[in-house]
């Protein structure tokens, strides 16, 4: 029954896409489309929650007589897809509410409205698919719809370039997934997931792992396949960026879990090594890139890369533990990973909506030209601050709860029998700790230069509070971030059936813990109580404030800033985001970015300004992508000559091609 | 019941003794420099005076500026009250393990850095920027120490860690020594002591912590000063609790045990403060960009300790 209902929901989303394509120029088309999307997503989230509670949907899968010959399209929930469907649809519903407000500012509605519900429908098809064909069709649908949204504003060169890079990467990713499913299906060609689990793959499962890492990893933004993500995510309108960064990356994570944990059979212990290496590199590089970025939305996109790294660290740990038969540890790691995915869908959506609000209030994405918005957009600032605290993994918000679980999983790994993971895991743990601390620096930098201090430009000084719809959405997301942080036990318990399905182990139920705390392995090993920590901080702050109120002087005088006696009137004398990150750039950047600083001072008597030139390299792009681009360019230039042949030469080319093909066919017979 | 009482007493004790510890370190430092030094109780007087004074707030300071001191203080206070000092068996010790305590200090630091940026002055920015750069190395180093300890004790709960180190299973270990050095370096950095930072200077280019709180005055400054004292107490108590857990009262002991535990804690604090100041007076302030090397050393020592443990453990 739940499967059929979910199918109806997807159908409604598709119908909405068609309807809004026809009526995109109508007066309230945007509000109606986003409102309807929000309602449908909310219903889908409810259905998925039901299915998750039941550990999958009882009853038959929804069979559609469309699709490939010999293979029917099968849609249905199991525990894993239900969990991800909750994540995807909950965030999509709230973002759609915010989009009612933010979506009005889009210039050409007909280029956004039809693709928005289609994008969400595509993600749901991926999650519900029970066979490889519908999975891939949903995957491509999701990619193309989001590509259309990325290029919806094609006025700038950078957006067109982002669209091109995204299209190439998405095509390559889908191709590798296609190959992965082909290997898994075996010689008999059973493309339903149920058949794949039984089938003997006709190639080593390690090939599937590599293909899944490339296919799903490129969509998720795993280093070194992340290059498209910081280009494409910020190029879309802000509410779409929220969906792409907060939600679509989770669909990619789902794809990875489905293929590697569910369909590929028992893993070998060394599978975790490439996963952990890529994940640790992703976490560290992502946050360092985010720290170097001046553009608010690109900064958020790079921070998505970092969080994907954290999620994949959990997945890599789960793989090692599963391979060694440590079911509880594997359950802990996979729960940590999915929980972090859930958290990231909440706070990244919140932060992108906030950046959209800032963008529409000021017309600026460059943090160097913002500042002081806390005075003019107080509620946006409050919600954005909550998102910043959550993403920096600070208690009592939700980002900390999932990172705490990941640390607990890392601490279980000395029991691993192999040497290599035992050496690798502590290094990964140090990387995770380092990226968490850098993420806090990144949040301070982003919030500080956008919302605090003095306005650095005219538009920032004249901004006003954003519309009530996006404010409401942001505040709800902020409240959910806090709620998931103080009651992590609820999330862990509801993921029990998922870990049962994926790693054949589950954590002890957390509902029995005193005071709603969590103790995932056992209370003696480590326990955390977000609720109690929150109550203690709140009451300690309240008591302190009361004491200060009772015993301290009440006098408060407003005056000019002190600034050691020499306040500088120009707001340009404040710390800029670039200046804020300079110490970190000096410490980490000289290796990672081959950063060079050059100061040119004017000579004595010269009144010209001194100049600081900073040179940063994207080392991954230079090492991996630039050669490919150069090779393609060179080949294209070389082949270009073929365009200007005489008719005799063309005929000769056709003739030679024919001969070659005939020879190939003849010899292969 | 006893757990509640212990927890409450601890909450009050850390608050009551934190300024005393600050006064003690200032006094010892002055004596080591052949100066007279302020009276031991001077920090209390300073706090009382600041409380009585009016607060001067910059025109463009936001609500964050005015509420941040209370949040910073609250997070530090909660963290300090969860580190066993004179007795184990705290009521809320199950609420937070070592990782949470580290993260609570991170929350306090986060809001302190934001408060530094709020008014939009150059000094606030320089302090916040440098503080976050130090933290990007100090926090992972601290977590590596936590990893080392919890791999020894098989638990991240502080009460279990100190119980394990008291028990017969513990012995001298190379990893433990590395962790102690790393924790000491982190404590120096976190508490803005020489050679990382100098709490006694207002020389602009050298200050980090002072730069962030430069705009504060009156009751806000008092609360922030108290939070800084609490943080020093927390770090010394943490080192004492983990590396010298002797004398701490356990759940079964009577009143005499608790008194002895209290005395032992005071003794350990005084000794720790003395050693800290001794180190401080023997070394010169570092340039800012030497500090990452200093903290990176702590991180590497911590990581080395953890890897040694990971490799040497066959079963946990």
Interface residues (C-beta under 8 A of the other chain):
Chain A: X371 X372 X374 X375 X378 X381 X385 X389 X392 X393 X394 X395 X400 X404 X407 X408 X410 X411 X412 X413 X414 X415 X419 X422 X423 X425 X426 X427 X429 X430 X433 X434 X436 X437 X438 X440 X441 X443 X444 X445 X447 X448 X449 X452 X453 X454 X514 X515 X517 X519 X523 X524 X525 X526 X527 X528 X529 X532 X533 X536 X537 X538 X540 X541 X544 X545 X548 X551 X552 X553 X555 X556 X557 X558 X559 X560 X561 X562 X563 X564 X567 X568 X571 X573 X574 X575 X579 X580 X581 X582 X583 X584 X586 X587
Chain B: X51 X52 X53 X54 X55 X56 X57 X58 X59 X60 X62 X63 X64 X70 X71 X73 X74 X75 X77 X78 X92 X94 X95 X96 X97 X99 X100 X103 X104 X106 X107 X109 X110 X113 X114 X117 X118 X119 X120 X121 X122 X123 X124 X125 X126 X128 X129 X130 X132 X133 X135 X136 X137 X138 X139 X140 X143 X144 X147 X150 X151 X154 X155 X156 X157 X160 X202 X204 X214 X215 X218 X219 X222 X223 X288 X289 X292 X299 X302 X303 X306 X307 X309 X310 X311 X313 X315 X316
